[in-house]
C-alpha cells in the first residue's frame, strides 16, 4: 500500500492560524516596505493596481524573513529582523541621496571593503550627528532581543530536518539572487519594471530602491556589452585622415617639460550659482586662464566618486562606455592598463602620484600600479608636520610636497597630485573660523546649509591660492614645466543648489566643472575650450608635442562632438538615431576594445616603443614595473 501523505484534519486546524500569521506578516512586510521606500511605484496602494512593483521590491526581504523563520521558528522576530536590516539599507540610501544626489547602486556595496582600508574616518563623517537615529536603532535592537527571549516558537513540534532543509533551499535562492543569476531576470525584468539605465533616481522612484538595485545588478553586474568591432573600425577609418595629420605634426622642439597635474578636490566656479554670478572666489584661476587654455570640464560624477574622474583623466577612457565600472579602482587587478602614464613613460618620463591620504583607500595602490606609475607618495611619506585644515591635509602641504618632489636634473617628470582639503562633509570646523564666517552667502541659505557652504568656499579659496603659489614657484625653476589643473566634481551642497538654482537653469547633476592648462614660464593668449575629463590626456599630450599615440589622436578628433555627453549619473542619453548617438556608440566600442587590449591592430601608425622597461601604452596585458610605495 502506498504511503499516505495526507495531513490529518486536526493537524490542519493547528497549522491554519500559524500560516495565517505568516501570510499576514508577509503582507504587512510588503506594505511597510512600500511605505518606507516612498517611491510612487511601490507605495502601499499600488498593491491594488500594479502589485508586481511592490512585491518585487519586497521580495529579497521576504526571502530573508522566511530563512530566519525556518532557522529560529519565531515569526515576529524573523520579519522584524529582516525589516531592520532592510531599513539600514534605506538609511544609507538617504545619506547618499542627501550628500551625493543619487541613490544607492550595486557597486556602492564595494565600499564596505574600504572601511578597513582607511575609509572609515572619511565615510563616518557623513553619518548623522543627531543622537535620535542611533537611539532608534538601539530601541529596534532591544525589541529584537525581547522577541528572541519572549516570543514562543511558531512550530513547536515541527521536525528539525525538514525545517533546516527548507531554510537551506531558501538560502540558496537568496544567494543566487545576490549573485545576479539570470533566472531572477524573470522577476526583475527591465522591460516590465521601470528601468532607466541613465537615471538610478528615476528607476528608484518608480520601481523602488530594492528593485532598482536588483535591476542594475542583473543588467550590468555580470558582463559588459560586447564591442561592435565593425562600428569601431568604421569610426577609425572615417577619422584616419585627421588622425594621421595630427600624428604627423612636427613635435615640439627643445626639452620636454615637467608636467604637474593637480586634481583639486570638489573645485568648481561658484559663479554658476544664482546669487554668486558676480563673485570671484578663484582669482588665481581666472588670472591664469587669461594666460593659457581653460573652460568647462564635464565629469562623470557629482559630489563624490573622485576616482571616476581620476580614472578618465589617467586612462583617456570614458566611463559612459563601461556600465559595470561604477568605481573602477575597486574593480581593477594588477593587470596593466593603457594610460596617459604609460605613454609619458614611453617617452622617458618618470611618473609619480601624490596624495595626502591613506593609500589603501579607493584601492589606489593596486590601481596606480595597473596604470603604470613608478611611485606613489601617500600620507605616510609627507613630513610629520604637514599642515592640516579642517578634517584633512591642507592644499598648502600638497604644494610643498609637489615642489619637494620635482628634481632639477634627470628625466622629465610627471607628477599627478590629488588634493583633499576641500573634501566633504563640510560640517568640520576649519582652522580659521573667523575667515570662514566672513564669507557671504546668497539670500535664502541659512543655518546648517549656510555654514557648510561657507566652509566649502573657505577651502576653495585656499585651493585657488595654492594654484597661484605653485605656478609662481614653477615659473622660477630653470626647467620648463606645464600645469594641468581641474576639479574632479561639484561639492555635495545639494540643499544650497536647490535653494539658489543655477544661472543656466539646469540641475546640479548637469553642471560642469573647470579646467586649466598653463605654462608657468611662457604665458599664451587665452583660449577657451569646453571638454570632458577623458579628453584631457589627448590635449595634454598634444600640447607638449607627443602625438604618436593613435588612440589619443582619435580622442582629439572625436572629442568636441562627445564632450558634453559626459555628465554625472542621471543625464539622459543622446537623441535616438542622431548622428551624435551613432558616434557615441562607435566610440563605446573603441574604448571597450582598448581596455581589452584588442585595439592596437586596428589603429593607424606605429605604437610608441617601450622605454625604461615600461610596456607601451597599447599593451594592456604587458607587465608593469615594481612600484616604490611609501
GITA-V131474 format. One record per pair of residues at least 12 apart in sequence whose ideal C-beta (glycine too) atoms are under 6 Angstrom apart, sorted by the first residue. I is the first residue (numbers start at 1). GAP is how many residues later the second one is. Records with the same first field share a line. If there is no record, write none. Layout:
I: GAP + GAP
This chain:
18: 136
21: 54
22: 53
25: 50 + 54
26: 36
29: 29 + 50
30: 24 + 28
31: 13
33: 25
34: 20
36: 54
37: 171 + 172
39: 166 + 169
40: 165
41: 12 + 165 + 166
42: 12 + 15 + 166
56: 131 + 155
57: 151 + 153 + 154
60: 150
61: 21 + 25
63: 111
64: 18
65: 13 + 14 + 17
66: 104
67: 100 + 103 + 104
68: 13
70: 93 + 96 + 97
71: 96
73: 80 + 81 + 82
74: 77
75: 79
76: 71 + 75
77: 70 + 71 + 74
80: 64
81: 63
84: 56
93: 116
95: 31
99: 27 + 393
100: 203 + 204 + 392
101: 201 + 202 + 393
102: 98 + 467
103: 97 + 98 + 101
105: 95 + 111 + 221
106: 107 + 110 + 111 + 115
107: 219 + 220
110: 217 + 220
114: 247
117: 243 + 244
118: 240 + 242 + 243
119: 242
125: 300
126: 299
180: 37 + 38 + 41 + 42
185: 33
188: 26 + 27 + 30
190: 25 + 29
193: 14 + 18
194: 12 + 13
195: 20
198: 374 + 375
199: 371
201: 369
220: 103 + 104
224: 100
227: 362 + 365 + 366
228: 361
231: 355 + 358
232: 357 + 358 + 361
233: 369
235: 351
236: 366
239: 315 + 318
240: 364
242: 315
243: 310 + 311 + 314
246: 301 + 307 + 310
247: 300 + 306 + 358
249: 298
251: 294
252: 293
255: 225
256: 156
257: 223 + 224 + 225
258: 154 + 155 + 221 + 223
259: 155 + 223
260: 155 + 223
261: 155 + 223
262: 155 + 223
263: 155 + 225
264: 155 + 199 + 223
265: 154 + 155 + 157 + 158
266: 156 + 225
267: 196 + 220
268: 219 + 222 + 245
269: 245
272: 230 + 231
273: 227
274: 226 + 227
275: 167 + 225
277: 226
281: 176 + 179 + 180
282: 182
284: 180 + 183 + 184
285: 179
288: 228 + 230
289: 227
290: 236
291: 227 + 232
292: 225 + 226 + 232
293: 224 + 234 + 236
294: 222
295: 233 + 234 + 235
296: 216 + 234
297: 189 + 215 + 216 + 217 + 218
298: 214 + 234 + 265 + 266 + 268
299: 190 + 214 + 234
300: 19 + 266
301: 188 + 267
302: 187 + 188 + 207 + 266
303: 189
306: 182
307: 22 + 55
309: 179 + 224
311: 17
312: 221 + 222
313: 220 + 223
314: 25 + 26 + 57
315: 24
316: 218 + 221 + 236 + 239
317: 274
318: 216
321: 267 + 270
329: 33 + 34 + 38
330: 33
332: 35 + 38
336: 34 + 279 + 286 + 288
337: 33 + 34 + 283
338: 256 + 279 + 280 + 282
339: 32 + 33
340: 197
341: 30 + 31 + 32
342: 30 + 275
343: 206 + 274
344: 70
345: 27 + 269
346: 262 + 265 + 270
347: 199
348: 63 + 263
349: 63 + 65
350: 24 + 61 + 63
351: 22 + 23 + 63
352: 23 + 63
353: 15 + 20 + 23 + 63
354: 23 + 47 + 63
355: 23 + 63
356: 23 + 26 + 37 + 42 + 64
357: 22 + 63
359: 19
369: 255 + 258
372: 252
375: 253
376: 253
377: 253
378: 252
380: 250
381: 249
382: 19
389: 32 + 41 + 42
390: 38 + 40
391: 37
392: 28 + 29 + 31
393: 27
394: 27
395: 24 + 26 + 67 + 68 + 71
396: 70
398: 19 + 21
399: 67 + 70 + 71
402: 13 + 15
403: 70
421: 38
422: 37 + 38 + 41
424: 67 + 68
426: 26 + 29 + 30
430: 28
436: 18 + 19 + 22
439: 15 + 18
441: 12
442: 58
444: 55
445: 51 + 54
449: 46 + 47
453: 40 + 43
456: 35
467: 18
471: 12 + 49
474: 46
475: 45 + 46
481: 39
482: 37
483: 35
484: 33 + 56
485: 31
486: 29
487: 26 + 27
490: 21
509: 59 + 61
510: 57
531: 32
532: 31 + 34
535: 20 + 24
537: 15
538: 14 + 17 + 18
548: 60
549: 68
550: 53 + 54 + 55
558: 29
561: 22
597: 23 + 24
600: 18
613: 12
